[in-house]
Amino acid sequence: MLLEDHADDSVLSTVIGVAKKAGELIAASWGQAKGFDCKDGHSTDLVTQTDRQVEQFIFERLKAFYPKHLFIGEEGVDEASVQLSDAPTWVVDPIDGTTNFIHNFDQTAISIALCVNKRAIVGVIYNPIRKELYYATQGGGAFLERYGNDAVRLTTSSTDDLKRSLVSIELGAAHGEADKLNEKWQNQMFPLLNHPIHGLRQLGAATMNFMAVARGCVEAYIESGLKPWDMAAGELIVREAGGVITMIDDENEPFRLTGKQVIASCNQQISQSIHRVLNSE
Ligand code: LIP
């Protein structure tokens, strides 16, 4: 199966249309108080009715265009939702940064990726509050369209000195869970806090961290405990913007969408420096 069969402009414009329409469902409840449920009883892992509604909407729209493709969504609204395989599969996070969405903090986005051989070949991230649309196709570059203006090509930061870098690290839903926090603190945060970088950030949404790297305002983003829908579109967009994606555990191991961890760096030098710092403590 040729990648070109899937990653063409018509697929991209279809996904962009679906993402923008789905974004209206998120924007409709912006600024209001929202009800939520805790996933599996975890008070830090939240889901709203809008997450489910948006996922349902995206699945229905995309299935009308691509009935033979497979679908994976964070909220599992569809019984047909499957494990990631090599077949063409849509990987969808209807609201990445659900906690931000609940708190009306505007770092939240829809993430849609078409994956083949377990790697994204088309990726779209849409923040419907800031009206920022990020997209990439494999080999076709990465772009940002803002407030309906013409799209601009994305390029990662050219900084090659970690000491002049801004780095984002997410705690994810680990708050209140000592084991997970200790691991993140010891292996990621402490080594970086102990190193004179310009600063650490936590945006609360994997997609928004990836996009901060893609547009060059953050030099690297580090997170463990991620799921394929947190990473699929973002990883492609960063890669197409010139970034380097590695696994936290081993910088020589190729990135895996099922690998649950990522370091997205603006370039090879920053990637190597981050790995050196994380392995030095
Ligand atoms: C969230 C991510 C966030 C991560 C959380 C969670 P959700 O996704 O975007 O960066 O730290 O663990 O996965 O649940 O808001 O879609």
Residues whose N, C-alpha, C, O or C-beta is under 5 A from the ligand:
A	BS01	LIP	L46 I95 D96 G97 T98 T99 E170 L171 G172 A173 G204 A205 A206 T207 G225 D230
